[in-house]
Amino acid sequence: IGNWIFVAAVLIVPVMILVGAVMLLGGGGEPARVSAAKKVFLWTAIGLALALVSKGVFTAVRSIIGG
């Protein structure tokens, strides 16, 4: 299950980056829309970081257990 969640997260990240880019380009310089696009980028980066950390923890626990 952990590997599936990681793969799903890795597949969602590029989509969210594209969504943020479209929001940024389509914002027309409006501060509210630019801010929303930056939030999408921020939360995408946080989500990717959490996925990578959880994958590392999962691998570490698996190697400690010996499975």
Backbone as numpy.savetxt, mean C-alpha at the origin, in Angstrom:
# Nx Ny Nz CAx CAy CAz Cx Cy Cz
-2.71 -18.25 4.02 -3.54 -17.06 4.02 -2.66 -15.81 4.02
-1.57 -15.85 4.79 -0.68 -14.70 4.86 -0.07 -14.35 3.52
0.29 -15.37 2.76 0.86 -15.11 1.43 -0.18 -14.53 0.48
-1.42 -14.98 0.58 -2.48 -14.46 -0.28 -2.74 -12.99 0.01
-2.75 -12.66 1.29 -2.97 -11.26 1.67 -1.83 -10.38 1.17
-0.61 -10.89 1.28 0.55 -10.13 0.79 0.46 -9.91 -0.72
0.12 -10.95 -1.45 -0.01 -10.83 -2.91 -1.12 -9.84 -3.26
-2.23 -9.90 -2.55 -3.32 -8.97 -2.80 -2.87 -7.53 -2.55
-2.13 -7.33 -1.47 -1.64 -5.98 -1.15 -0.69 -5.48 -2.24
0.19 -6.35 -2.70 1.15 -5.96 -3.73 0.43 -5.66 -5.06
-0.67 -6.34 -5.31 -1.43 -6.06 -6.53 -2.27 -4.79 -6.42
-2.69 -4.44 -5.22 -3.52 -3.25 -5.02 -2.69 -1.97 -5.04
-1.44 -2.03 -4.61 -0.60 -0.83 -4.50 -0.46 -0.07 -5.82
-0.13 -0.72 -6.94 -0.02 0.05 -8.18 -1.34 0.69 -8.61
-2.44 0.00 -8.34 -3.75 0.55 -8.68 -4.00 1.82 -7.88
-3.68 1.77 -6.59 -3.90 2.94 -5.74 -2.97 4.10 -6.12
-1.76 3.78 -6.55 -0.85 4.83 -7.02 -1.43 5.50 -8.26
-1.99 4.70 -9.16 -2.62 5.27 -10.36 -3.84 6.11 -9.99
-4.63 5.65 -9.02 -5.79 6.43 -8.57 -5.33 7.77 -8.01
-4.29 7.74 -7.19 -3.75 8.99 -6.63 -3.22 9.91 -7.71
-2.56 9.34 -8.71 -2.02 10.16 -9.80 -3.14 10.81 -10.60
-4.20 10.06 -10.87 -5.33 10.62 -11.61 -5.99 11.72 -10.78
-6.12 11.49 -9.49 -6.70 12.52 -8.61 -5.83 13.78 -8.61
-4.51 13.59 -8.57 -3.59 14.72 -8.54 -3.64 15.50 -9.85
-3.61 14.78 -10.96 -3.64 15.45 -12.26 -5.00 16.07 -12.55
-6.05 15.41 -12.11 -7.39 15.92 -12.36 -7.83 16.97 -11.36
-7.02 17.21 -10.35 -7.38 18.17 -9.32 -7.33 19.61 -9.78
-6.59 19.87 -10.81 -6.53 21.23 -11.34 -5.95 22.23 -10.37
-5.14 21.79 -9.44 -4.51 22.71 -8.50 -5.37 23.08 -7.31
-6.56 22.52 -7.21 -7.41 22.81 -6.05 -6.77 22.18 -4.82
-6.59 22.96 -3.76 -5.92 22.44 -2.57 -6.61 21.22 -1.95
-7.93 21.17 -1.98 -8.63 20.03 -1.38 -8.38 18.75 -2.16
-8.39 18.85 -3.47 -8.17 17.66 -4.30 -6.71 17.21 -4.24
-5.79 18.16 -4.23 -4.37 17.82 -4.11 -4.11 17.15 -2.77
-4.72 17.67 -1.72 -4.57 17.08 -0.39 -5.14 15.67 -0.36
-6.27 15.44 -1.00 -6.86 14.10 -1.05 -5.94 13.14 -1.79
-5.34 13.59 -2.88 -4.42 12.74 -3.63 -3.18 12.41 -2.80
-2.68 13.38 -2.05 -1.53 13.13 -1.19 -1.87 12.12 -0.10
-3.10 12.18 0.40 -3.53 11.21 1.41 -3.59 9.81 0.82
-4.02 9.70 -0.43 -4.05 8.39 -1.08 -2.63 7.84 -1.19
-1.68 8.69 -1.59 -0.29 8.25 -1.67 0.24 7.84 -0.30
-0.05 8.64 0.72 0.42 8.35 2.07 -0.12 7.01 2.56
-1.42 6.80 2.45 -2.02 5.57 2.96 -1.62 4.36 2.12
-1.34 4.56 0.86 -0.83 3.47 0.03 0.56 3.07 0.50
1.40 4.04 0.79 2.75 3.74 1.29 2.69 3.06 2.65
1.80 3.52 3.52 1.65 2.90 4.83 1.16 1.46 4.68
0.20 1.24 3.81 -0.30 -0.11 3.57 0.77 -1.04 3.03
1.58 -0.55 2.09 2.66 -1.36 1.55 3.69 -1.67 2.63
4.01 -0.68 3.44 4.97 -0.91 4.53 4.44 -1.96 5.51
3.18 -1.87 5.86 2.59 -2.86 6.76 2.60 -4.26 6.14
2.33 -4.34 4.85 2.35 -5.64 4.18 3.76 -6.23 4.19
4.76 -5.39 3.94 6.14 -5.88 3.95 6.59 -6.29 5.35
6.21 -5.51 6.34 6.58 -5.85 7.72 5.89 -7.14 8.15
4.62 -7.27 7.83 3.90 -8.48 8.21 4.47 -9.71 7.51
4.88 -9.54 6.26 5.51 -10.65 5.55 6.82 -11.05 6.23
7.59 -10.05 6.66 8.83 -10.33 7.36 8.60 -11.01 8.70
7.61 -10.54 9.44 7.30 -11.16 10.73 6.82 -12.59 10.52
5.96 -12.79 9.53 5.47 -14.13 9.22 6.63 -15.07 8.88
7.56 -14.59 8.09 8.72 -15.41 7.70 9.60 -15.68 8.91
9.81 -14.68 9.77 10.64 -14.87 10.96 10.02 -15.90 11.90
8.74 -15.78 12.16 8.06 -16.73 13.05 8.11 -18.12 12.45
7.93 -18.21 11.16 7.97 -19.51 10.49 9.35 -20.14 10.61
10.41 -19.34 10.49 11.76 -19.89 10.60 12.10 -20.26 12.05
11.56 -19.53 13.00 11.79 -19.86 14.41 11.09 -21.17 14.76
9.87 -21.31 14.28 9.12 -22.53 14.56 9.73 -23.72 13.82
10.32 -23.44 12.68 10.97 -24.51 11.92 10.06 -25.14 10.87
9.07 -24.39 10.44 8.13 -24.95 9.46 8.33 -24.32 8.18
